Structures are given as structure tokens and as C-alpha cells.
Amino acid sequence: MIARQRELSWDFTKFILMFFIVFGHLCPAGRAWTPVTRVIGLFVIPGFFFVSGYFQSQVKDMSGLFRKLQRLFMRIVLPMLSWGTIYVFLSFMQCVFSGDIYSIDGCFQFAKYIPTYIMGIYWFFTALILSVVVGTIISWIIESRKIIGMSILLVSSILFCIVSPIYIEKYHFSFVWLFYAVGMFYSYITDRFSLINKNLNVFFCGLFIIIVVVGAAFEPQYTFYYKSNLLSESSILFVLGRFVLCLAATSSVIYGLMKFYLMHKDCEKVEQLASYGVDTLFIYCSHVLILVFLYRPFLLPYLYHEHDSWGVRVLEHVEGLIASVLMYYLMQKLCLFCKQSRYLRVFLMGIK
């Protein structure tokens, strides 16, 4: 099994994408999506799966396949179950104190939905697990039958967009697999973006302007994540257009972030931010817990504004930005604390 060498430019990209996820959940306070968060929604999650697909290990034999699946359990499945258990426990205690669970039968009813709670709240992990499993099998086929494997990669990326079982679509796999597959394909055809081509710079700048203008009018949480299956829409061209827009946004943002890193990689602060990109899965999980059990019930009521105007929207974005920086700083402290304990490293971060 050949693992792609870690590149800090990709870790820097992951850090920025994760920060946008935190910002998107905290801003605006208690309101619907704004043009800013709609544009962010076009590339944050697809960007993560693009990067994950790029780093998909090249599995050459059966032993490498089993090692990859073993690493998948340690690095993703185990942390998801650990964080999911914490979430379920906090949710149960919340229900007990609020009086929603007041009998043995109520406890059994709560327990029935535990798998849904774990896999639903951390849908990012669930979709990533499915992507890694499918990507690993396809990578194994590519190494032995290159043309057949690449054909399967291409067909599967299209097939899951056209039709997928409801239990898979529930965790947005039909949407994110396309970007994981594109990342895998990109890793096979080239090692890095050509950042010295001036024509490419102009192309991506123009592309990003179009994305900002067009993407601001979309509702990504509806049209991408919950309506990505082509058979759930009457207009196939409309759905394909959304995929193309999202893929264009992801490509242009990753290109811009990687070029920014290469231009400023000697800056100590940029290197530090890149190092934070290694722990993005931990940040995602801790962010969800803080968002659900701290930010929304205690802090959100103080940030909510009854009146809707441009001035209020700008204020909410500024408040969301400040809250995002503070929350990200808090999650980094939690991350450093967990790394000091062997058991916390293993169960919450998947690190031995």
C-alpha cells in the first residue's frame, strides 16, 4: 500500500475549509442562509472530499487492502463511534433534565434511535467511511486493471449521482462521492496544480467571480445535499448544472488556497495554520458538540436580532466571524489536551 506523501499545502487548504465550516454554522445567528454562506456551501464539504480522494492510498494487493481497511477503522470509524457516544450521552441527559424521558419505555424509545443519532449528526464521517471503502476497492482494481479500474471510477461517480439507495443518499454519499472520485482521478493524472501558468490564473479568477455571482442565489443545503440525486428532480440539466457549479467552486478555491500557501509558505503563521489542518476531523466533531450543547442553547439567544436589514446582516457576519475565531481557538486547546492522553488520542483522534 503506497500512501501519498503529506504536503502542507493540502493541510493548509483543509484548515481554511474547516474554518469556513465553523463560520458557516455560526453565522448568521439563527437565520436562513445568506449569500455569503450560500457561496461557502458550494465548496467546503466538496473540498474536503476532493482532498481526501487525492490522498487515497494506492492499494496494490490483498494485504494492502486489509491494512487500509484496518487504518480506516482506527482513524475514522473508532473516533466516529466515540464522539457519537458522547453526543448520545449528552442528548440523553438533556432529555432527562427536560422531562422528555420519564420512564423505562421512554429510554427504550430513545435507544432505538441511537444509530441514527450517531450516523446522522456526524454524517461527514459516515460519508467519508463509505467513500474510503469504495475508493480503496477501486484503487485496488486500478492497480491490477488500470483501464477497467478507471472506467469503474468514472462510471461510479456518475452512477451515484443518477440513482442511489435512500439509506446512502441520507448521508449525502451520492453527492460527496463525485468529489472524492475527482480527487482520486486528479492524483492519478498529476502531482500538483500548475501554479505558474498566467492563463490558468486568469481562468480561475474569472471562474470564481462567476461562482460568487451565480452561487449566491442557490440554497446549497437543499439543492446539493438533499436534492443531489438526479432521479429526485424533474430537470436533469438543472441538477447537473448544480454539480458543475459546485465542482468549479471547489477547484477554484483549492487552486487559490494552494497558490496562496506556496507564495507565503515561509511565513511562520501560515506554517502554523497548515499544522492545524492535520486535526480537521477532531475539530469537526468537537465543533458539532460545542455548537449543539453550548452555542445554540446558551449563546445564540444573545446574538439573535429580530429585525432584518443589511446592517443587521453585516453585524451578524462580524459576530459570527468573532465567534468562529474563538471557537476554533477553543477546539485547538481541546485538541492539544487530548493529545496528552494516550486513551483520548486513540478514541477521539484515532492516533496511537
Salt bridges, closest charged atoms under 4 A:
ASP11 OD1 - ARG6 NH1 2.49
GLU143 OE1 - LYS60 NZ 2.96
ASP191 OD1 - ARG4 NH1 3.66
GLU219 OE2 - ARG38 NH2 2.90
GLU233 OE2 - ARG242 NH2 3.80
ASP279 OD2 - LYS339 NZ 3.06
ASP308 OD1 - ARG313 NE 3.31
GLU316 OE2 - ARG31 NE 2.57
GLU319 OE1 - HIS305 NE2 3.33
